[in-house]
Amino acid sequence: MSPTTETTADSFVLLRLGERRFAVAASVIAELVAPSRVFRFPHQTREIEGVILRRGRIVPVCDVAEKLIGKSLRSRRFYLIAQRRYATQTEWVALPVTGDCELIFAEMIPASEADLPHVAGWLSHAGDVIEVLNLAALTPGPGVASPSTDASLTHAQEALL
Amino acid sequence: MRLPSPPKPPSLRAEQIILFRISGQIFAVSSASVKEVRSVDTLAGAAKEISNSAIRKVRHVVQRGEHSLYVVNGAVHFGLPPSPAALVFVLRRTRTALLVDGIEKMTSMTRLQALPQAFNNEERGWYRGLTAIDQAVIPVVKPEGFLTPDELLLLDSSQQASSAAMADLIAQLPADDLASIVGTEDDAAGLRSDSATLGNRSDAPPFGFKSVGLDAASAQTTHGEQDSSSKIISTFQPILTIDASDLATAASVASRISSVSTIAKPTSDDSSDFRFVQFDSDESTSYIQ
């Protein structure tokens, strides 16, 4: 069996950005929080909007909508708090979403080399084929890995987070 | 039988910080990092304009003994809209004098969170981290982050070249001409115009004690922090010559100011003994011990 056709059953959180749905491995999701104040200060990382305060932690807000659907979310914004693994540690990042998230169980088909770096795999749900997001490639961080390395990240690696 | 007493939670140590404004944005800096707080007017007399500065955020230099102190425009550094600066922070153990709009208040922080790694650009050099004060997140600036070693090298080279050119020019002048350009009223007038440029304030009084601007600094503080703010205004050195009225003003000012070292920390001048201990690397949070 080719690795690209291997499937794994696991839980995922479905999130909505505009009209499109995406999935993130449930193991990396901490919580979904109501809209809250975004604190902004000068910086030069374009993908980061600011930070929110959550449970005593300062969490960067990373607008992934622009990269995924071509425009930022301006309304109905909730924050999906996810764990982002870096070389030496794991940190929370807040992803603005439209709020109606759903927990599902599905089998994921790992991404192929032809897929974009932010795609960890694919799953089928309610007649839709949905991208499973690779947060390590989607959100900024120091020493961003090359696209080929990102593409090789598998669901198993994501689940380790 | 006595039960063992529960372990004591580690006591958190507070670090005193100054919250200041640049172009409407609030920042924090450790008060131990601030050597002096001066009004731009007092600095204007001592500042020399750098013509054609290679570093856009640095337009003036102040000579302090053997060292040049570069005046950094905080708004330009952070990419904020320009705003009229009223105060200058002379930052300890750096060669930076930072132009700021005003002091918001003095307070203390007990927790400093490392800048999240999602921030992956120049800001990593700007900030020590983030802290939450009154349910707001404030970036804590890194004093040495305002001028990189490369920028300092560039500025020093430019200064040396400028000084060498001036020395050559002076060497070529006849003795009479030389006397006419040193220590005259014209010289003072030039410094006055530099002062206005430095702070974008056309109403800047000429020199030293007359322009200390304590009232402005005090008015910018809030929440009953007048006591603190009165302590942060540094000892002002007389700039150029002062007359009798200057001295009277100086006496009045001196009664309202004290050295910044009294508020920085109860420790000695340069010894910042705060230690940051990583308790939980996953949370990337530093606590002040």
Interface residues (C-beta under 8 A of the other chain):
Chain A: F39 F41 P42 H43 Q44 T45 E47 I48 V51 L53 G56 R57 I58 V59 P60 C62 R84 Y86 T88 Q89 T90 E91 V93 T139 P140 G141 P142 V144
Chain B: Q25 F27 F78 G79 L80 Q113 P116 Q117 A118 F119 N120 N121 E122 E123 R124 W126 L130 A132 Q135 A136 V137 I138 P139 S281 D282 E283 S284 T285
